[in-house]
Amino acid sequence: MAFLDQPFKHDLFVSCDHGRDHRLIEWTNHLVAELQDEILDFESDMNDFSILLGADQSQNQPLMVSFGNKPGSSGVILVVLSKRFLSSPWCGEEAHWFEEELKKNVAQGGRSIVLLCEPTDPGQWPGCLKQIPDTMTFYSDDDRRFEHSEPKPFGFPLPLPDDRSYVAAVSKLSTFVVDHLRKIKAKSALLQHSRASSVIMPTADRPKIYLHAKAAHEAHWHEAKSQLEDSGCDVLPYAPKPIGDDLLQLERAREERLLILKEEANVACALVVDSPIEHDVQLLVSDRTALRVFGKNIPCALIDRQGGDAALARQLGIEPLNAANSNWTNSFQNWLKQTIHAG
């Protein structure tokens, strides 16, 4: 049994290979058990949640023989990435097999997450892992036991009863996984309904919304993203990236944002949770102006969670949308019809 319906056989496939590092293996086993308990204890609709640990600790046969098509037939693939993983068969002679499983997962509507349990060199990542948009850092430099000098996973080698950092990290990971599972199931149900009514909207016809938000509002971003996707939109980026105050980081983030807006998105939105809104309006105006240089006139909207006065946005040609109400996506869709579909 699983929370997801066919074609998925498992909800979560945990991919890891730590060689003969028994402490890291034991830590991973503990994390998987904790994650399963967290989901079963707090998600009442996931009593059938199914998790499969993809690790061949015996190392007696190739992993592709041990697990076959199980990664691709799971709703979410969680890659527990360590330095030993990067030198394992998963990233060596069996990388092609794992890449094909990732492609099958995506083709069926599944999702993947890379869990960084220690610092690694992104340049050593195989191509298939670099293409996974969702990553989560699961390590810290804070060593309460003074047992190691390098950053290690939260709770390593096994968490203490009062290890709040580990508990918080597991809770965040659980929320991440559950959010993916719910979206997969919702899209699957929507697709089945569309097939039943013989009306299927190609993905290419779905508006692609770039949704910007401040790093402090990540939870609100995920909520708005889910609501937009449920209303028939694709949301970019796939996951928000925290940005510091360094000018170089800010400039690189803007370049990445403009590239997505230029090549993929057809609507630019900024999510506002609290005052003031001037910075968000300025960001939209600046991006819109930059895109006009490339001959692209992108419509912009301010998704306002506080429902405040957005006269400034309206004066500058930014559509203010009151998202304080639960049905705000209806207004958003009406606006889209007047902009994108009406030309």
ROLUMFI-428916 format. One record per residue (C-alpha): x, y, z; residue in one letter. Coordinates in steps of 0.25 Angstrom, whole numbers, plus 5000, padded with zeros to 4 digits. Layout:
N
<node u="X" v="Y" w="Z" aa="A"/>
...
//
This chain:
343
<node u="5000" v="5000" w="5000" aa="M"/>
<node u="5004" v="5014" w="4998" aa="A"/>
<node u="4998" v="5028" w="4999" aa="F"/>
<node u="5000" v="5031" w="4984" aa="L"/>
<node u="4992" v="5023" w="4974" aa="D"/>
<node u="4997" v="5016" w="4962" aa="Q"/>
<node u="5006" v="5016" w="4955" aa="P"/>
<node u="5014" v="5018" w="4967" aa="F"/>
<node u="5018" v="5006" w="4976" aa="K"/>
<node u="5025" v="5014" w="4987" aa="H"/>
<node u="5023" v="5028" w="4992" aa="D"/>
<node u="5037" v="5031" w="4996" aa="L"/>
<node u="5050" v="5024" w="4991" aa="F"/>
<node u="5063" v="5028" w="4999" aa="V"/>
<node u="5075" v="5027" w="4991" aa="S"/>
<node u="5088" v="5025" w="4998" aa="C"/>
<node u="5101" v="5018" w="4998" aa="D"/>
<node u="5111" v="5021" w="5009" aa="H"/>
<node u="5121" v="5010" w="5006" aa="G"/>
<node u="5126" v="5004" w="5019" aa="R"/>
<node u="5124" v="5016" w="5027" aa="D"/>
<node u="5116" v="5009" w="5038" aa="H"/>
<node u="5113" v="5021" w="5046" aa="R"/>
<node u="5107" v="5029" w="5034" aa="L"/>
<node u="5099" v="5016" w="5030" aa="I"/>
<node u="5094" v="5015" w="5044" aa="E"/>
<node u="5090" v="5030" w="5044" aa="W"/>
<node u="5083" v="5029" w="5031" aa="T"/>
<node u="5075" v="5017" w="5036" aa="N"/>
<node u="5071" v="5025" w="5048" aa="H"/>
<node u="5067" v="5037" w="5040" aa="L"/>
<node u="5058" v="5029" w="5031" aa="V"/>
<node u="5051" v="5023" w="5043" aa="A"/>
<node u="5050" v="5037" w="5049" aa="E"/>
<node u="5044" v="5042" w="5036" aa="L"/>
<node u="5034" v="5031" w="5034" aa="Q"/>
<node u="5029" v="5033" w="5049" aa="D"/>
<node u="5028" v="5048" w="5047" aa="E"/>
<node u="5019" v="5046" w="5035" aa="I"/>
<node u="5011" v="5035" w="5040" aa="L"/>
<node u="5009" v="5042" w="5054" aa="D"/>
<node u="5005" v="5056" w="5048" aa="F"/>
<node u="4999" v="5053" w="5035" aa="E"/>
<node u="4985" v="5047" w="5037" aa="S"/>
<node u="4982" v="5044" w="5023" aa="D"/>
<node u="4996" v="5037" w="5020" aa="M"/>
<node u="4993" v="5024" w="5028" aa="N"/>
<node u="4998" v="5016" w="5016" aa="D"/>
<node u="5011" v="5024" w="5014" aa="F"/>
<node u="5021" v="5015" w="5008" aa="S"/>
<node u="5036" v="5017" w="5009" aa="I"/>
<node u="5047" v="5009" w="5003" aa="L"/>
<node u="5062" v="5010" w="5007" aa="L"/>
<node u="5070" v="5008" w="4994" aa="G"/>
<node u="5084" v="5004" w="5000" aa="A"/>
<node u="5091" v="4991" w="4998" aa="D"/>
<node u="5099" v="4990" w="5011" aa="Q"/>
<node u="5103" v="4975" w="5007" aa="S"/>
<node u="5110" v="4981" w="4995" aa="Q"/>
<node u="5109" v="4967" w="4989" aa="N"/>
<node u="5102" v="4971" w="4976" aa="Q"/>
<node u="5100" v="4983" w="4967" aa="P"/>
<node u="5090" v="4993" w="4972" aa="L"/>
<node u="5082" v="4992" w="4959" aa="M"/>
<node u="5080" v="4978" w="4961" aa="V"/>
<node u="5075" v="4980" w="4976" aa="S"/>
<node u="5066" v="4991" w="4972" aa="F"/>
<node u="5062" v="4990" w="4958" aa="G"/>
<node u="5051" v="5000" w="4954" aa="N"/>
<node u="5048" v="5003" w="4969" aa="K"/>
<node u="5053" v="5018" w="4969" aa="P"/>
<node u="5046" v="5021" w="4956" aa="G"/>
<node u="5033" v="5016" w="4961" aa="S"/>
<node u="5033" v="5024" w="4974" aa="S"/>
<node u="5026" v="5037" w="4976" aa="G"/>
<node u="5038" v="5044" w="4982" aa="V"/>
<node u="5053" v="5041" w="4981" aa="I"/>
<node u="5061" v="5046" w="4993" aa="L"/>
<node u="5076" v="5045" w="4990" aa="V"/>
<node u="5084" v="5046" w="5003" aa="V"/>
<node u="5097" v="5052" w="4997" aa="L"/>
<node u="5111" v="5050" w="5004" aa="S"/>
<node u="5125" v="5049" w="5000" aa="K"/>
<node u="5125" v="5034" w="5000" aa="R"/>
<node u="5112" v="5034" w="4991" aa="F"/>
<node u="5120" v="5042" w="4980" aa="L"/>
<node u="5130" v="5031" w="4980" aa="S"/>
<node u="5120" v="5020" w="4980" aa="S"/>
<node u="5114" v="5011" w="4969" aa="P"/>
<node u="5102" v="5020" w="4968" aa="W"/>
<node u="5111" v="5031" w="4963" aa="C"/>
<node u="5120" v="5022" w="4955" aa="G"/>
<node u="5117" v="5010" w="4946" aa="E"/>
<node u="5103" v="5010" w="4950" aa="E"/>
<node u="5100" v="5025" w="4948" aa="A"/>
<node u="5093" v="5023" w="4935" aa="H"/>
<node u="5083" v="5013" w="4941" aa="W"/>
<node u="5080" v="5023" w="4952" aa="F"/>
<node u="5079" v="5035" w="4942" aa="E"/>
<node u="5068" v="5026" w="4934" aa="E"/>
<node u="5061" v="5024" w="4947" aa="E"/>
<node u="5060" v="5039" w="4950" aa="L"/>
<node u="5055" v="5041" w="4936" aa="K"/>
<node u="5044" v="5031" w="4938" aa="K"/>
<node u="5041" v="5037" w="4952" aa="N"/>
<node u="5039" v="5051" w="4945" aa="V"/>
<node u="5031" v="5045" w="4933" aa="A"/>
<node u="5021" v="5040" w="4943" aa="Q"/>
<node u="5019" v="5053" w="4950" aa="G"/>
<node u="5029" v="5049" w="4962" aa="G"/>
<node u="5039" v="5059" w="4969" aa="R"/>
<node u="5053" v="5058" w="4974" aa="S"/>
<node u="5061" v="5064" w="4986" aa="I"/>
<node u="5076" v="5064" w="4989" aa="V"/>
<node u="5078" v="5064" w="5004" aa="L"/>
<node u="5092" v="5069" w="5006" aa="L"/>
<node u="5097" v="5062" w="5019" aa="C"/>
<node u="5111" v="5068" w="5018" aa="E"/>
<node u="5118" v="5078" w="5009" aa="P"/>
<node u="5122" v="5073" w="4995" aa="T"/>
<node u="5128" v="5079" w="4982" aa="D"/>
<node u="5116" v="5081" w="4973" aa="P"/>
<node u="5126" v="5080" w="4961" aa="G"/>
<node u="5127" v="5065" w="4965" aa="Q"/>
<node u="5112" v="5063" w="4964" aa="W"/>
<node u="5107" v="5054" w="4953" aa="P"/>
<node u="5099" v="5061" w="4943" aa="G"/>
<node u="5086" v="5055" w="4947" aa="C"/>
<node u="5087" v="5060" w="4961" aa="L"/>
<node u="5091" v="5074" w="4956" aa="K"/>
<node u="5077" v="5074" w="4949" aa="Q"/>
<node u="5069" v="5072" w="4962" aa="I"/>
<node u="5064" v="5086" w="4966" aa="P"/>
<node u="5061" v="5083" w="4980" aa="D"/>
<node u="5072" v="5082" w="4990" aa="T"/>
<node u="5072" v="5083" w="5005" aa="M"/>
<node u="5085" v="5085" w="5014" aa="T"/>
<node u="5084" v="5075" w="5026" aa="F"/>
<node u="5098" v="5078" w="5033" aa="Y"/>
<node u="5104" v="5088" w="5042" aa="S"/>
<node u="5117" v="5093" w="5047" aa="D"/>
<node u="5112" v="5093" w="5062" aa="D"/>
<node u="5118" v="5081" w="5068" aa="D"/>
<node u="5113" v="5079" w="5082" aa="R"/>
<node u="5121" v="5067" w="5085" aa="R"/>
<node u="5134" v="5072" w="5079" aa="F"/>
<node u="5136" v="5058" w="5073" aa="E"/>
<node u="5139" v="5063" w="5059" aa="H"/>
<node u="5145" v="5075" w="5052" aa="S"/>
<node u="5138" v="5075" w="5039" aa="E"/>
<node u="5123" v="5078" w="5037" aa="P"/>
<node u="5114" v="5066" w="5039" aa="K"/>
<node u="5099" v="5063" w="5038" aa="P"/>
<node u="5090" v="5068" w="5048" aa="F"/>
<node u="5089" v="5058" w="5060" aa="G"/>
<node u="5102" v="5050" w="5055" aa="F"/>
<node u="5105" v="5040" w="5059" aa="P"/>
<node u="5092" v="5038" w="5066" aa="L"/>
<node u="5083" v="5050" w="5071" aa="P"/>
<node u="5083" v="5054" w="5086" aa="L"/>
<node u="5069" v="5054" w="5092" aa="P"/>
<node u="5069" v="5069" w="5093" aa="D"/>
<node u="5076" v="5072" w="5079" aa="D"/>
<node u="5066" v="5083" w="5075" aa="R"/>
<node u="5074" v="5085" w="5062" aa="S"/>
<node u="5072" v="5071" w="5058" aa="Y"/>
<node u="5057" v="5071" w="5061" aa="V"/>
<node u="5055" v="5084" w="5054" aa="A"/>
<node u="5062" v="5078" w="5041" aa="A"/>
<node u="5054" v="5065" w="5041" aa="V"/>
<node u="5041" v="5073" w="5043" aa="S"/>
<node u="5045" v="5082" w="5031" aa="K"/>
<node u="5049" v="5070" w="5022" aa="L"/>
<node u="5036" v="5063" w="5026" aa="S"/>
<node u="5028" v="5076" w="5022" aa="T"/>
<node u="5036" v="5076" w="5009" aa="F"/>
<node u="5033" v="5062" w="5005" aa="V"/>
<node u="5019" v="5063" w="5009" aa="V"/>
<node u="5017" v="5075" w="5001" aa="D"/>
<node u="5023" v="5068" w="4989" aa="H"/>
<node u="5014" v="5056" w="4991" aa="L"/>
<node u="5001" v="5064" w="4992" aa="R"/>
<node u="5004" v="5072" w="4979" aa="K"/>
<node u="5007" v="5059" w="4972" aa="I"/>
<node u="4994" v="5053" w="4976" aa="K"/>
<node u="4986" v="5065" w="4973" aa="A"/>
<node u="4992" v="5066" w="4959" aa="K"/>
<node u="4990" v="5051" w="4957" aa="S"/>
<node u="4975" v="5053" w="4961" aa="A"/>
<node u="4974" v="5065" w="4952" aa="L"/>
<node u="4980" v="5057" w="4940" aa="L"/>
<node u="4970" v="5046" w="4943" aa="Q"/>
<node u="4959" v="5055" w="4943" aa="H"/>
<node u="4963" v="5062" w="4930" aa="S"/>
<node u="4965" v="5048" w="4923" aa="R"/>
<node u="4951" v="5044" w="4928" aa="A"/>
<node u="4945" v="5057" w="4921" aa="S"/>
<node u="4954" v="5056" w="4909" aa="S"/>
<node u="4959" v="5070" w="4911" aa="V"/>
<node u="4974" v="5070" w="4914" aa="I"/>
<node u="4982" v="5083" w="4915" aa="M"/>
<node u="4996" v="5081" w="4910" aa="P"/>
<node u="5007" v="5086" w="4920" aa="T"/>
<node u="5011" v="5095" w="4909" aa="A"/>
<node u="4998" v="5103" w="4910" aa="D"/>
<node u="4999" v="5105" w="4925" aa="R"/>
<node u="5003" v="5119" w="4929" aa="P"/>
<node u="5018" v="5119" w="4935" aa="K"/>
<node u="5018" v="5128" w="4947" aa="I"/>
<node u="5031" v="5133" w="4953" aa="Y"/>
<node u="5028" v="5135" w="4967" aa="L"/>
<node u="5038" v="5144" w="4975" aa="H"/>
<node u="5038" v="5145" w="4991" aa="A"/>
<node u="5047" v="5149" w="5002" aa="K"/>
<node u="5055" v="5138" w="5008" aa="A"/>
<node u="5048" v="5140" w="5022" aa="A"/>
<node u="5035" v="5137" w="5015" aa="H"/>
<node u="5038" v="5123" w="5009" aa="E"/>
<node u="5026" v="5116" w="5016" aa="A"/>
<node u="5017" v="5127" w="5010" aa="H"/>
<node u="5024" v="5124" w="4996" aa="W"/>
<node u="5021" v="5109" w="4997" aa="H"/>
<node u="5007" v="5112" w="5000" aa="E"/>
<node u="5005" v="5122" w="4989" aa="A"/>
<node u="5012" v="5113" w="4979" aa="K"/>
<node u="5003" v="5101" w="4983" aa="S"/>
<node u="4990" v="5110" w="4981" aa="Q"/>
<node u="4995" v="5115" w="4967" aa="L"/>
<node u="4998" v="5100" w="4963" aa="E"/>
<node u="4985" v="5096" w="4967" aa="D"/>
<node u="4978" v="5107" w="4959" aa="S"/>
<node u="4985" v="5102" w="4946" aa="G"/>
<node u="4999" v="5109" w="4946" aa="C"/>
<node u="5013" v="5105" w="4946" aa="D"/>
<node u="5022" v="5112" w="4956" aa="V"/>
<node u="5036" v="5116" w="4955" aa="L"/>
<node u="5046" v="5114" w="4961" aa="P"/>
<node u="5044" v="5100" w="4966" aa="Y"/>
<node u="5049" v="5104" w="4980" aa="A"/>
<node u="5054" v="5117" w="4986" aa="P"/>
<node u="5068" v="5120" w="4988" aa="K"/>
<node u="5072" v="5128" w="5000" aa="P"/>
<node u="5081" v="5140" w="4997" aa="I"/>
<node u="5090" v="5148" w="5006" aa="G"/>
<node u="5093" v="5163" w="5006" aa="D"/>
<node u="5106" v="5161" w="4998" aa="D"/>
<node u="5105" v="5170" w="4985" aa="L"/>
<node u="5111" v="5159" w="4977" aa="L"/>
<node u="5101" v="5149" w="4981" aa="Q"/>
<node u="5089" v="5159" w="4979" aa="L"/>
<node u="5094" v="5162" w="4965" aa="E"/>
<node u="5096" v="5147" w="4962" aa="R"/>
<node u="5082" v="5144" w="4967" aa="A"/>
<node u="5076" v="5155" w="4958" aa="R"/>
<node u="5083" v="5149" w="4946" aa="E"/>
<node u="5078" v="5136" w="4949" aa="E"/>
<node u="5064" v="5142" w="4951" aa="R"/>
<node u="5064" v="5150" w="4938" aa="L"/>
<node u="5069" v="5137" w="4930" aa="L"/>
<node u="5057" v="5129" w="4935" aa="I"/>
<node u="5048" v="5141" w="4932" aa="L"/>
<node u="5053" v="5143" w="4918" aa="K"/>
<node u="5054" v="5128" w="4914" aa="E"/>
<node u="5043" v="5121" w="4922" aa="E"/>
<node u="5033" v="5130" w="4929" aa="A"/>
<node u="5022" v="5138" w="4923" aa="N"/>
<node u="5017" v="5145" w="4936" aa="V"/>
<node u="5025" v="5151" w="4947" aa="A"/>
<node u="5019" v="5152" w="4961" aa="C"/>
<node u="5024" v="5157" w="4975" aa="A"/>
<node u="5018" v="5151" w="4988" aa="L"/>
<node u="5016" v="5162" w="4998" aa="V"/>
<node u="5014" v="5157" w="5013" aa="V"/>
<node u="5017" v="5170" w="5020" aa="D"/>
<node u="5020" v="5185" w="5018" aa="S"/>
<node u="5026" v="5192" w="5012" aa="P"/>
<node u="5023" v="5188" w="4997" aa="I"/>
<node u="5032" v="5198" w="4990" aa="E"/>
<node u="5044" v="5188" w="4989" aa="H"/>
<node u="5035" v="5177" w="4982" aa="D"/>
<node u="5029" v="5187" w="4973" aa="V"/>
<node u="5042" v="5193" w="4969" aa="Q"/>
<node u="5048" v="5179" w="4966" aa="L"/>
<node u="5036" v="5176" w="4957" aa="L"/>
<node u="5038" v="5189" w="4949" aa="V"/>
<node u="5053" v="5187" w="4948" aa="S"/>
<node u="5051" v="5173" w="4943" aa="D"/>
<node u="5040" v="5177" w="4933" aa="R"/>
<node u="5049" v="5188" w="4928" aa="T"/>
<node u="5061" v="5179" w="4926" aa="A"/>
<node u="5053" v="5169" w="4918" aa="L"/>
<node u="5048" v="5180" w="4909" aa="R"/>
<node u="5062" v="5181" w="4904" aa="V"/>
<node u="5061" v="5167" w="4899" aa="F"/>
<node u="5047" v="5170" w="4892" aa="G"/>
<node u="5039" v="5163" w="4903" aa="K"/>
<node u="5028" v="5171" w="4910" aa="N"/>
<node u="5024" v="5162" w="4922" aa="I"/>
<node u="5011" v="5165" w="4930" aa="P"/>
<node u="5014" v="5167" w="4945" aa="C"/>
<node u="5006" v="5165" w="4958" aa="A"/>
<node u="5007" v="5167" w="4972" aa="L"/>
<node u="5001" v="5156" w="4981" aa="I"/>
<node u="4998" v="5163" w="4993" aa="D"/>
<node u="4996" v="5154" w="5006" aa="R"/>
<node u="4993" v="5166" w="5015" aa="Q"/>
<node u="4982" v="5172" w="5006" aa="G"/>
<node u="4987" v="5186" w="5008" aa="G"/>
<node u="4988" v="5199" w="4999" aa="D"/>
<node u="4995" v="5196" w="4986" aa="A"/>
<node u="4992" v="5209" w="4979" aa="A"/>
<node u="5007" v="5210" w="4975" aa="L"/>
<node u="5007" v="5197" w="4968" aa="A"/>
<node u="4995" v="5201" w="4960" aa="R"/>
<node u="5001" v="5214" w="4956" aa="Q"/>
<node u="5013" v="5207" w="4951" aa="L"/>
<node u="5005" v="5197" w="4943" aa="G"/>
<node u="5007" v="5185" w="4953" aa="I"/>
<node u="4994" v="5178" w="4955" aa="E"/>
<node u="4991" v="5177" w="4970" aa="P"/>
<node u="4984" v="5164" w="4975" aa="L"/>
<node u="4978" v="5163" w="4989" aa="N"/>
<node u="4982" v="5150" w="4993" aa="A"/>
<node u="4977" v="5151" w="5007" aa="A"/>
<node u="4965" v="5143" w="5003" aa="N"/>
<node u="4965" v="5128" w="5000" aa="S"/>
<node u="4959" v="5129" w="4986" aa="N"/>
<node u="4969" v="5140" w="4981" aa="W"/>
<node u="4974" v="5130" w="4970" aa="T"/>
<node u="4960" v="5133" w="4963" aa="N"/>
<node u="4964" v="5148" w="4962" aa="S"/>
<node u="4978" v="5144" w="4957" aa="F"/>
<node u="4972" v="5135" w="4946" aa="Q"/>
<node u="4962" v="5146" w="4942" aa="N"/>
<node u="4974" v="5155" w="4941" aa="W"/>
<node u="4982" v="5145" w="4933" aa="L"/>
<node u="4971" v="5143" w="4923" aa="K"/>
<node u="4971" v="5158" w="4920" aa="Q"/>
<node u="4986" v="5159" w="4919" aa="T"/>
<node u="4992" v="5146" w="4913" aa="I"/>
<node u="4980" v="5139" w="4906" aa="H"/>
<node u="4975" v="5153" w="4901" aa="A"/>
<node u="4988" v="5157" w="4896" aa="G"/>
//
